[in-house]
Amino acid sequence: MNILLIQSDQQRRDSLGMYGGVARTPHIDALAADGVVFDRAFTPIPICGPARASLITGKRPVHHGILRNCESGSVDGRDFAGTHATVAEIIAGKGYRSTLCGKWHVGTKLEPSACGFEGVFYPEYGYPDEHPHYLDYLKGLGCGFELTKEFRGTYPDGSPGPLLSAIQKGPEEASVPHYVVNQAIEAMRNAAGAGTPFLVRCDFWGPHAPYIIPQRYAEMYDPADMPEWPNFADSLGNKPSIQKTMKEYWGVQDLAWDEWSRLAAMCCGYVSLIDDQVGRLLAVLEELGLTDDAAVFYTTDHGGMVGAHGLCDKGPYLYDEEIRIPLIARVPGAVRGIRSDAVVYNMDLMPTVLELAGADVPGDLDASSLIPVIRGEKTAVREPVAYVEFHGHQGPYSQRLVRTDDVKYVFNAADTDELYDLEADPGEMRNLIDDTGYASTLEEMRRTLLRYIIDTDDPIRRFFENSRGVRTVSGLDT
């Protein structure tokens, strides 16, 4: 079975049509209608490098060792600890040719080729605006990488902040998503021509901020039509202080909704640009006669805020906008046109691909194959609790989270914890950590978290137990 794995970068699940999004995504919607939509999909960690490392190893960050992005302000946790077999390395034994097209962002100097993937290597975060391969591509189109109508945040001292959006000049073919898909199409054609089964990963750099898109997509959505997020005006009172700090880090602390709506409209334009490129990929599968012989997956590494709670990007705030993700699977011979409420993670695609390739699944994975759900044999692959870890973005910041359908608990090692009643407060506006009416709920959620900490042999255990007064879990001697 050929496998096409499409991964966006920092995409809110509700940016897609089948999840109720504003952006128009007809191609991804059609893929969803012909496959399985996972309504309770999560990232094991809402940060690029660690999540992508989990995708290729099927292991949680606390086990593979990549805890932060390579560009983070930390001296450790940026590279694999030990040796871990990747999905590409394992399926090579079954004759597969694996190609990574686009964003890599795993480790500090690690290249895709060291993990079993062919393809162009884009170091660190890797946006290709200065990469010779992309610049040669632009030269062939008769243009360079030029931006106009740049919009930036403003730091508290009044100086210009980071770039948040811009229009890319030149033909639409010059856009980075179009360039990445060209590589994925070439990889599929080459493998199909050689009669070799393939795993092609098409990894976009969007809709991650800054939103850099061609003029047509920048004008596709009217900011006035962007509905204000119900939790946009969050004062962040009784929340960890780092949330306000991160607002200032991105220079968005003073942005009103009329400014954020411009960014939301640009983000929607970016999503539609990616959707059009997904349409190109699916059309080539059909042209090659592989539609009925190729599994197609669409997901992202993690979500993003896009102004929810007034916050930008992602960071040490484990709101649903960050941890819940889109995940769609279309597998030949499987059930189609259904929605699953199973709790799953994007890292579950690693053993899923192994099973489709007929390869043995290692016994030390944290991930579980989605094939039983995709084929309608099971309704779940794990208990209905999401467990998420976080170790910091630009600097160390330790968090752990457990989430049920009704309640979310966030352990912030260096600050106040968070407790949200998701049924009464889906926007996570009211932190109930000090509400005595939720004392028993808090105790139960802390015990649930401790169970996961113990199960994963997480070294945060001793500090969590001693600082939060959690001593026993379901009869376990702690």
C-alpha angles and dihedrals in degrees: 000000000000116000130209113188114189116192126181124199122248099341126169111228091226091060090080125080097236089055094050098266128160094227117092109242107166096159096050089042089054090050089052093048089056096046144024123304115204109213095185102047119144140179116240088223128009099227128091108238099042093043091050091048088053090050093059098038103035089227135117117251092249086063104039093040103230101121103157141025117276090246094053119120093251133102096215142039094049100106137045116282105220127339123313127183112234128215092249093051092050098048091046084079087063093054097262124153110214122198130184113206116187131349119030108164098164118138127338102280103359113128127209089243090064088059099046100269129123118210145087114313117228107190122227114341084350107202098171102223089115099028113117093223092058094040090054088050091052091047088057088056091051096248144086134221104286130160134198136182093031116190120200138181121243124235119228090257090057097254121132115277131208122311109267103176143355142165116248113223122223134047120333088247086069092066117111094239091054090048092051093049090051087061093047091050091050091050092051093047093048094049093044091048090053092046090240122142111240144206106200118183115198106193117184125200091222162134077016114119132289091065102217109175141145121274097259093055092043088058096040096094128043113226087219088064093055108106112225112249109253089231097043095106094056110150088203088226114164088013127117109286093232090075091068089043090056091050087060092042088062094038093237099115092110101038114125121206094263087064095040089049088062089055092045090052091050090049090053089050089053091051091052090049090054091046091056089052091051086055089056091052093050091047091055091050088055092045090053091049091243102118091103093040103048133076113218124199129184122193143125135235093243141326131265139220104234089185100320106145084005089284132135135216112341133299146127094343114094099202119153090255086069105036103038113077141179117259123176128174129191111182124172113247093017131109114283138202096028137123122223126207093196115130104245139160133218088243087066087077089074097069089033090061091045091054092048089050092051092242127142115262113228115241096227098068126122090202126084128213115255093208095100090056094040091053093045094245095119137017096213141024098196141007115297096259124105117217119194132178130198130184104180141286115226090005138008115292119157120215137159127188139193121189133185125180090270108030139036126196123189122192109207104189096201100034145025117315124237132229123181132186098217094189095055096030111028090165091061094231099140119061105208097187092119097037107116089204088069097044095113091046090051092050092050093049092048090052090049090052092049090054090057092045089054094044092053094042088236112185090219088076100097094048092046093050095046098041097043098035096238110150112157137036122194093321095314114142105236 
